[in-house]
Amino acid sequence: MQSIGVGVIGTGFMGKAHALAFAAAASVFDLDRRPHLAVLADADEARARRCAGQWGFSRGIGDWRALIADREVEVVSIATPNHLHEEMALAALAAGKTVYCEKPMATCIEGARRMAERARSCPTLLGYNYLRGPAIGLAKDMIAAGELGEIVAFKGRFAEDYMADPAAPHSWRCVRALAGSGALGDLGSHLLGFAIHLVGDVQAVAGEVSTVIATRPTTAGSAAVENDDQVHAVLRFANGARGVIDVSRVAWGYKNHLAVEITGTKGTIAFDQERLNELRYCKAGQAARTGGFSTILAGPQHPPYGAFSPAAGHQLGYGDLKTAEVGHLLRGLAGHGVIYPDFAIGLVIERIAAAIERASAERRWVDLDEV
């Protein structure tokens, strides 16, 4: 098996997730080329070297530009704070490299457009790994097969409590220039990704974004929170379906409550990422006989579950979804399937988010064509 050189930028939670996924992918999936962990970069060079040794990279460096310029690196994996995505991605694309970048794409819609425009000549993938879950794949197949009939409604909620405590310190996530939008970009982008993947194009939106905790403590006192803590929005899909989303980073008790419900004329499906190996399904007429939903437990018949375990009930986890995402990228680079979501799809998600913010500011429905 030939190798493909990988460079990862960032050594935080997502940098480690990317590194572990690339290391595991060839063992889990039948790939044409085995990932070679060539270079790990971080602004803290000592940390880059330490993590490189722990995670299996050939070397760790303190200069991300040198990583991109390295001839051994063919895939550049960007797992850094949001404001660095655009500059790094554009540099990697200019060097002719494949780019695998965490979401959100950029801190503004103009930056996302620049990234999508430059990416027309290079393969790209955005880090929407929740789309790789076996239950989501099954949901997609059921909708495509017409098992839900005509889709009439989408409901989504993503709630976490990592900023629910007013005493939680101010960070880059609260600064517009560094993070872009708040809960909308960090959490809501996943919901919007589910919406277009499962239901279809969004035509118009209405909504409101709000900041619940206006200031947060710093070492010098306090600083203003410049972006949103929660979002409520209504979606109008091109196929006539309607949707609502509810996003919060200040919802006590929730850790990763990414939940979607899709209703059609023949049934409803419901999913919650905190129970990622299950899909709830109610077929039209079933409620009268059984009282409501039945639960489908993911198993080897629901890709990519079978690549990890031959037995149902043994459960996949977050890291497995990241490994599946990397496997999807590497198979796509070998010509086996279309890489999704790429920067073009990412721009669509960013446009919907920007439209929600405009709708909130202007107190009106906003068509996607306006953004």
One Martini backbone bead per residue (centre of mass of N, CA, C, O) as a GRO file, in nm:
protein
  371
    1MET     BB    1   0.094   0.038   0.025
    2GLN     BB    2   0.061   0.352  -0.024
    3SER     BB    3   0.134   0.673   0.071
    4ILE     BB    4   0.002   0.967   0.259
    5GLY     BB    5   0.073   1.284   0.340
    6VAL     BB    6   0.039   1.432   0.671
    7GLY     BB    7  -0.079   1.752   0.799
    8VAL     BB    8  -0.108   1.901   1.125
    9ILE     BB    9  -0.289   2.182   1.262
   10GLY     BB   10  -0.280   2.134   1.582
   11THR     BB   11  -0.306   2.027   1.958
   12GLY     BB   12  -0.580   1.996   2.035
   13PHE     BB   13  -0.862   1.833   2.035
   14MET     BB   14  -0.879   1.830   1.716
   15GLY     BB   15  -0.590   1.752   1.650
   16LYS     BB   16  -0.606   1.477   1.791
   17ALA     BB   17  -0.849   1.368   1.634
   18HIS     BB   18  -0.708   1.371   1.360
   19ALA     BB   19  -0.464   1.197   1.425
   20LEU     BB   20  -0.618   0.941   1.517
   21ALA     BB   21  -0.775   0.902   1.253
   22PHE     BB   22  -0.536   0.862   1.061
   23ALA     BB   23  -0.410   0.622   1.220
   24ALA     BB   24  -0.684   0.432   1.190
   25ALA     BB   25  -0.801   0.413   0.897
   26ALA     BB   26  -0.635   0.167   0.769
   27SER     BB   27  -0.751  -0.043   0.984
   28VAL     BB   28  -1.063  -0.002   0.911
   29PHE     BB   29  -1.005   0.053   0.608
   30ASP     BB   30  -1.008   0.007   0.257
   31LEU     BB   31  -0.716   0.136   0.122
   32ASP     BB   32  -0.497   0.265  -0.120
   33ARG     BB   33  -0.383   0.469   0.110
   34ARG     BB   34  -0.160   0.533   0.364
   35PRO     BB   35  -0.130   0.719   0.626
   36HIS     BB   36   0.124   0.971   0.689
   37LEU     BB   37   0.270   1.111   0.970
   38ALA     BB   38   0.463   1.384   0.915
   39VAL     BB   39   0.329   1.671   1.032
   40LEU     BB   40   0.337   1.886   1.325
   41ALA     BB   41   0.168   2.194   1.416
   42ASP     BB   42   0.264   2.469   1.641
   43ALA     BB   43   0.320   2.756   1.810
   44ASP     BB   44   0.420   2.539   2.011
   45GLU     BB   45   0.697   2.363   1.956
   46ALA     BB   46   0.725   2.181   2.204
   47ARG     BB   47   0.443   2.061   2.178
   48ALA     BB   48   0.469   1.951   1.892
   49ARG     BB   49   0.694   1.749   1.962
   50ARG     BB   50   0.550   1.593   2.184
   51CYS     BB   51   0.295   1.511   2.018
   52ALA     BB   52   0.439   1.372   1.787
   53GLY     BB   53   0.546   1.138   1.961
   54GLN     BB   54   0.265   1.039   2.070
   55TRP     BB   55   0.110   1.027   1.766
   56GLY     BB   56   0.331   0.951   1.516
   57PHE     BB   57   0.512   1.164   1.411
   58SER     BB   58   0.801   1.258   1.259
   59ARG     BB   59   0.729   1.574   1.324
   60GLY     BB   60   0.771   1.888   1.502
   61ILE     BB   61   0.645   2.227   1.462
   62GLY     BB   62   0.613   2.609   1.460
   63ASP     BB   63   0.539   2.616   1.131
   64TRP     BB   64   0.279   2.610   0.911
   65ARG     BB   65   0.421   2.692   0.645
   66ALA     BB   66   0.622   2.456   0.642
   67LEU     BB   67   0.414   2.236   0.620
   68ILE     BB   68   0.296   2.320   0.344
   69ALA     BB   69   0.586   2.312   0.193
   70ASP     BB   70   0.604   2.023   0.233
   71ARG     BB   71   0.643   1.755   0.016
   72GLU     BB   72   0.521   1.525   0.205
   73VAL     BB   73   0.264   1.701   0.205
   74GLU     BB   74  -0.081   1.646   0.086
   75VAL     BB   75  -0.240   1.681   0.360
   76VAL     BB   76  -0.423   1.945   0.515
   77SER     BB   77  -0.486   1.984   0.863
   78ILE     BB   78  -0.733   2.197   1.023
   79ALA     BB   79  -0.704   2.262   1.399
   80THR     BB   80  -0.809   2.565   1.466
   81PRO     BB   81  -0.890   2.853   1.517
   82ASN     BB   82  -1.109   3.023   1.314
   83HIS     BB   83  -0.921   3.276   1.216
   84LEU     BB   84  -0.708   3.063   1.064
   85HIS     BB   85  -0.842   2.912   0.828
   86GLU     BB   86  -0.816   3.089   0.577
   87GLU     BB   87  -0.510   3.131   0.551
   88MET     BB   88  -0.433   2.829   0.551
   89ALA     BB   89  -0.611   2.731   0.316
   90LEU     BB   90  -0.504   2.920   0.094
   91ALA     BB   91  -0.211   2.824   0.111
   92ALA     BB   92  -0.265   2.524   0.049
   93LEU     BB   93  -0.409   2.567  -0.224
   94ALA     BB   94  -0.170   2.717  -0.361
   95ALA     BB   95   0.006   2.437  -0.318
   96GLY     BB   96  -0.196   2.189  -0.401
   97LYS     BB   97  -0.359   2.095  -0.155
   98THR     BB   98  -0.528   1.914   0.053
   99VAL     BB   99  -0.824   2.011   0.249
  100TYR     BB  100  -0.881   1.975   0.610
  101CYS     BB  101  -1.147   2.145   0.777
  102GLU     BB  102  -1.276   2.300   1.019
  103LYS     BB  103  -1.541   2.422   1.171
  104PRO     BB  104  -1.582   2.694   1.061
  105MET     BB  105  -1.447   2.826   0.791
  106ALA     BB  106  -1.509   3.127   0.894
  107THR     BB  107  -1.574   3.462   1.027
  108CYS     BB  108  -1.688   3.514   0.729
  109ILE     BB  109  -1.843   3.522   0.424
  110GLU     BB  110  -1.604   3.626   0.258
  111GLY     BB  111  -1.405   3.406   0.340
  112ALA     BB  112  -1.570   3.165   0.237
  113ARG     BB  113  -1.565   3.252  -0.057
  114ARG     BB  114  -1.262   3.244  -0.100
  115MET     BB  115  -1.230   2.943  -0.038
  116ALA     BB  116  -1.428   2.829  -0.253
  117GLU     BB  117  -1.289   2.950  -0.501
  118ARG     BB  118  -1.002   2.817  -0.458
  119ALA     BB  119  -1.122   2.506  -0.439
  120ARG     BB  120  -1.183   2.423  -0.743
  121SER     BB  121  -0.874   2.272  -0.777
  122CYS     BB  122  -0.929   2.126  -0.490
  123PRO     BB  123  -0.955   1.919  -0.244
  124THR     BB  124  -1.224   1.911   0.009
  125LEU     BB  125  -1.291   1.922   0.375
  126LEU     BB  126  -1.528   1.925   0.631
  127GLY     BB  127  -1.589   1.902   0.994
  128TYR     BB  128  -1.881   1.693   0.969
  129ASN     BB  129  -1.887   1.406   1.142
  130TYR     BB  130  -2.193   1.355   1.212
  131LEU     BB  131  -2.265   1.255   0.916
  132ARG     BB  132  -2.117   0.957   0.968
  133GLY     BB  133  -2.338   0.829   1.101
  134PRO     BB  134  -2.537   0.550   1.084
  135ALA     BB  135  -2.813   0.692   1.141
  136ILE     BB  136  -2.781   0.909   0.918
  137GLY     BB  137  -2.752   0.719   0.681
  138LEU     BB  138  -3.029   0.588   0.721
  139ALA     BB  139  -3.198   0.843   0.698
  140LYS     BB  140  -3.115   0.913   0.411
  141ASP     BB  141  -3.218   0.650   0.280
  142MET     BB  142  -3.517   0.673   0.367
  143ILE     BB  143  -3.577   0.937   0.224
  144ALA     BB  144  -3.484   0.853  -0.066
  145ALA     BB  145  -3.702   0.600  -0.063
  146GLY     BB  146  -3.983   0.727   0.065
  147GLU     BB  147  -4.061   0.639   0.371
  148LEU     BB  148  -4.169   0.947   0.453
  149GLY     BB  149  -4.228   1.085   0.207
  150GLU     BB  150  -4.320   1.395   0.231
  151ILE     BB  151  -4.148   1.657   0.339
  152VAL     BB  152  -4.255   1.897   0.608
  153ALA     BB  153  -4.038   1.865   0.862
  154PHE     BB  154  -3.786   2.042   1.067
  155LYS     BB  155  -3.604   1.960   1.372
  156GLY     BB  156  -3.359   2.147   1.574
  157ARG     BB  157  -3.105   2.071   1.834
  158PHE     BB  158  -2.830   2.257   2.005
  159ALA     BB  159  -2.702   2.170   2.329
  160GLU     BB  160  -2.498   2.344   2.570
  161ASP     BB  161  -2.285   2.424   2.887
  162TYR     BB  162  -1.988   2.565   2.849
  163MET     BB  163  -2.140   2.881   2.899
  164ALA     BB  164  -2.347   2.898   3.150
  165ASP     BB  165  -2.137   3.016   3.330
  166PRO     BB  166  -2.065   3.339   3.424
  167ALA     BB  167  -1.764   3.251   3.533
  168ALA     BB  168  -1.671   3.197   3.272
  169PRO     BB  169  -1.425   3.276   3.079
  170HIS     BB  170  -1.289   3.467   2.867
  171SER     BB  171  -1.257   3.419   2.506
  172TRP     BB  172  -1.221   3.371   2.173
  173ARG     BB  173  -1.530   3.281   2.149
  174CYS     BB  174  -1.621   3.602   2.220
  175VAL     BB  175  -1.476   3.695   1.951
  176ARG     BB  176  -1.548   3.792   1.642
  177ALA     BB  177  -1.258   3.790   1.499
  178LEU     BB  178  -1.203   3.480   1.603
  179ALA     BB  179  -1.506   3.323   1.576
  180GLY     BB  180  -1.740   3.484   1.508
  181SER     BB  181  -1.983   3.334   1.569
  182GLY     BB  182  -2.114   3.150   1.810
  183ALA     BB  183  -2.340   2.919   1.839
  184LEU     BB  184  -2.396   2.918   1.536
  185GLY     BB  185  -2.106   2.825   1.438
  186ASP     BB  186  -2.040   2.594   1.639
  187LEU     BB  187  -2.339   2.444   1.637
  188GLY     BB  188  -2.542   2.530   1.407
  189SER     BB  189  -2.384   2.420   1.162
  190HIS     BB  190  -2.469   2.127   1.208
  191LEU     BB  191  -2.770   2.163   1.165
  192LEU     BB  192  -2.747   2.280   0.877
  193GLY     BB  193  -2.612   2.030   0.763
  194PHE     BB  194  -2.849   1.840   0.815
  195ALA     BB  195  -3.069   1.990   0.657
  196ILE     BB  196  -2.938   1.972   0.366
  197HIS     BB  197  -2.878   1.663   0.367
  198LEU     BB  198  -3.188   1.562   0.435
  199VAL     BB  199  -3.384   1.789   0.281
  200GLY     BB  200  -3.236   2.060   0.162
  201ASP     BB  201  -3.278   2.349   0.036
  202VAL     BB  202  -3.254   2.680   0.142
  203GLN     BB  203  -3.449   2.979   0.090
  204ALA     BB  204  -3.539   3.084   0.390
  205VAL     BB  205  -3.523   3.316   0.679
  206ALA     BB  206  -3.580   3.334   1.035
  207GLY     BB  207  -3.466   3.528   1.334
  208GLU     BB  208  -3.271   3.496   1.652
  209VAL     BB  209  -3.009   3.655   1.823
  210SER     BB  210  -2.838   3.602   2.149
  211THR     BB  211  -2.710   3.749   2.453
  212VAL     BB  212  -2.700   3.643   2.782
  213ILE     BB  213  -2.387   3.701   2.847
  214ALA     BB  214  -2.229   4.005   2.824
  215THR     BB  215  -2.006   3.923   3.039
  216ARG     BB  216  -1.662   3.829   3.120
  217PRO     BB  217  -1.404   3.717   3.283
  218THR     BB  218  -1.085   3.854   3.363
  219THR     BB  219  -0.777   3.944   3.480
  220ALA     BB  220  -0.882   4.267   3.452
  221GLY     BB  221  -1.207   4.166   3.485
  222SER     BB  222  -1.379   4.243   3.195
  223ALA     BB  223  -1.569   4.131   2.896
  224ALA     BB  224  -1.720   4.136   2.606
  225VAL     BB  225  -1.969   3.977   2.431
  226GLU     BB  226  -1.976   3.953   2.060
  227ASN     BB  227  -2.174   3.706   2.063
  228ASP     BB  228  -2.370   3.432   2.059
  229ASP     BB  229  -2.563   3.203   2.275
  230GLN     BB  230  -2.838   3.214   2.099
  231VAL     BB  231  -3.079   3.041   1.871
  232HIS     BB  232  -3.369   3.129   1.662
  233ALA     BB  233  -3.520   2.948   1.381
  234VAL     BB  234  -3.657   2.969   1.047
  235LEU     BB  235  -3.728   2.742   0.776
  236ARG     BB  236  -3.728   2.749   0.410
  237PHE     BB  237  -3.776   2.519   0.175
  238ALA     BB  238  -3.773   2.444  -0.160
  239ASN     BB  239  -3.981   2.184  -0.113
  240GLY     BB  240  -4.180   2.319   0.136
  241ALA     BB  241  -4.052   2.286   0.385
  242ARG     BB  242  -4.021   2.315   0.740
  243GLY     BB  243  -3.818   2.489   0.997
  244VAL     BB  244  -3.650   2.444   1.321
  245ILE     BB  245  -3.414   2.616   1.542
  246ASP     BB  246  -3.205   2.539   1.841
  247VAL     BB  247  -2.944   2.729   2.004
  248SER     BB  248  -2.696   2.645   2.272
  249ARG     BB  249  -2.427   2.742   2.524
  250VAL     BB  250  -2.646   2.787   2.798
  251ALA     BB  251  -2.751   2.477   2.864
  252TRP     BB  252  -2.819   2.321   3.123
  253GLY     BB  253  -2.711   1.967   3.106
  254TYR     BB  254  -2.571   1.991   2.827
  255LYS     BB  255  -2.321   1.839   2.597
  256ASN     BB  256  -2.454   1.686   2.303
  257HIS     BB  257  -2.749   1.810   2.190
  258LEU     BB  258  -2.795   1.664   1.882
  259ALA     BB  259  -3.116   1.721   1.740
  260VAL     BB  260  -3.343   1.545   1.514
  261GLU     BB  261  -3.651   1.602   1.317
  262ILE     BB  262  -3.844   1.414   1.068
  263THR     BB  263  -4.132   1.492   0.869
  264GLY     BB  264  -4.378   1.302   0.701
  265THR     BB  265  -4.652   1.156   0.538
  266LYS     BB  266  -4.524   0.849   0.651
  267GLY     BB  267  -4.334   0.982   0.881
  268THR     BB  268  -4.083   0.958   1.155
  269ILE     BB  269  -3.765   1.090   1.257
  270ALA     BB  270  -3.515   1.044   1.530
  271PHE     BB  271  -3.223   1.225   1.671
  272ASP     BB  272  -2.936   1.174   1.907
  273GLN     BB  273  -2.604   1.215   1.975
  274GLU     BB  274  -2.621   1.093   2.274
  275ARG     BB  275  -2.757   0.848   2.074
  276LEU     BB  276  -2.587   0.757   1.799
  277ASN     BB  277  -2.698   0.435   1.772
  278GLU     BB  278  -2.987   0.576   1.718
  279LEU     BB  279  -3.319   0.536   1.560
  280ARG     BB  280  -3.623   0.689   1.540
  281TYR     BB  281  -3.947   0.530   1.437
  282CYS     BB  282  -4.252   0.638   1.261
  283LYS     BB  283  -4.507   0.488   1.109
  284ALA     BB  284  -4.771   0.511   0.946
  285GLY     BB  285  -5.001   0.366   1.186
  286GLN     BB  286  -4.824   0.268   1.431
  287ALA     BB  287  -4.930   0.426   1.681
  288ALA     BB  288  -5.198   0.264   1.717
  289ARG     BB  289  -5.040  -0.014   1.790
  290THR     BB  290  -4.763   0.096   1.976
  291GLY     BB  291  -4.757   0.424   2.066
  292GLY     BB  292  -4.515   0.481   1.839
  293PHE     BB  293  -4.198   0.445   1.865
  294SER     BB  294  -3.913   0.302   1.730
  295THR     BB  295  -3.590   0.135   1.767
  296ILE     BB  296  -3.289   0.168   1.589
  297LEU     BB  297  -3.006  -0.031   1.592
  298ALA     BB  298  -2.697  -0.013   1.525
  299GLY     BB  299  -2.514  -0.187   1.264
  300PRO     BB  300  -2.341  -0.351   1.008
  301GLN     BB  301  -2.580  -0.253   0.802
  302HIS     BB  302  -2.467   0.049   0.896
  303PRO     BB  303  -2.289   0.261   0.765
  304PRO     BB  304  -1.970   0.226   0.922
  305TYR     BB  305  -1.999   0.011   1.149
  306GLY     BB  306  -1.872  -0.260   1.025
  307ALA     BB  307  -1.569  -0.153   1.034
  308PHE     BB  308  -1.566  -0.177   1.365
  309SER     BB  309  -1.819  -0.390   1.389
  310PRO     BB  310  -2.000  -0.711   1.379
  311ALA     BB  311  -2.183  -0.592   1.624
  312ALA     BB  312  -2.445  -0.508   1.773
  313GLY     BB  313  -2.433  -0.284   2.060
  314HIS     BB  314  -2.113  -0.173   2.073
  315GLN     BB  315  -2.062   0.100   1.973
  316LEU     BB  316  -2.005   0.417   1.883
  317GLY     BB  317  -1.796   0.711   1.858
  318TYR     BB  318  -1.653   1.006   1.804
  319GLY     BB  319  -1.382   0.896   1.692
  320ASP     BB  320  -1.514   0.719   1.474
  321LEU     BB  321  -1.631   0.953   1.308
  322LYS     BB  322  -1.353   1.069   1.237
  323THR     BB  323  -1.247   0.819   1.095
  324ALA     BB  324  -1.474   0.813   0.883
  325GLU     BB  325  -1.404   1.087   0.761
  326VAL     BB  326  -1.120   1.012   0.667
  327GLY     BB  327  -1.205   0.773   0.493
  328HIS     BB  328  -1.377   0.942   0.301
  329LEU     BB  329  -1.148   1.116   0.196
  330LEU     BB  330  -0.953   0.889   0.091
  331ARG     BB  331  -1.155   0.763  -0.106
  332GLY     BB  332  -1.207   1.019  -0.271
  333LEU     BB  333  -0.906   1.054  -0.367
  334ALA     BB  334  -0.938   0.755  -0.515
  335GLY     BB  335  -1.246   0.769  -0.655
  336HIS     BB  336  -1.450   0.686  -0.402
  337GLY     BB  337  -1.640   0.916  -0.434
  338VAL     BB  338  -1.779   1.201  -0.286
  339ILE     BB  339  -1.678   1.476  -0.130
  340TYR     BB  340  -1.844   1.528   0.198
  341PRO     BB  341  -1.817   1.840   0.276
  342ASP     BB  342  -1.723   2.094   0.100
  343PHE     BB  343  -1.666   2.425   0.039
  344ALA     BB  344  -1.930   2.465  -0.114
  345ILE     BB  345  -2.114   2.363   0.113
  346GLY     BB  346  -2.003   2.545   0.335
  347LEU     BB  347  -2.109   2.808   0.207
  348VAL     BB  348  -2.405   2.745   0.240
  349ILE     BB  349  -2.402   2.737   0.548
  350GLU     BB  350  -2.292   3.029   0.584
  351ARG     BB  351  -2.533   3.168   0.444
  352ILE     BB  352  -2.749   3.083   0.642
  353ALA     BB  353  -2.622   3.212   0.890
  354ALA     BB  354  -2.614   3.502   0.775
  355ALA     BB  355  -2.923   3.522   0.735
  356ILE     BB  356  -2.999   3.496   1.032
  357GLU     BB  357  -2.853   3.750   1.126
  358ARG     BB  358  -3.007   3.945   0.942
  359ALA     BB  359  -3.291   3.877   1.039
  360SER     BB  360  -3.238   3.977   1.326
  361ALA     BB  361  -3.149   4.273   1.261
  362GLU     BB  362  -3.419   4.325   1.049
  363ARG     BB  363  -3.689   4.179   1.115
  364ARG     BB  364  -3.686   3.936   0.882
  365TRP     BB  365  -3.705   3.788   0.598
  366VAL     BB  366  -3.441   3.589   0.429
  367ASP     BB  367  -3.300   3.537   0.141
  368LEU     BB  368  -3.038   3.363   0.008
  369ASP     BB  369  -2.992   3.562  -0.237
  370GLU     BB  370  -2.891   3.803  -0.033
  371VAL     BB  371  -2.598   3.640   0.055
   0.00000   0.00000   0.00000
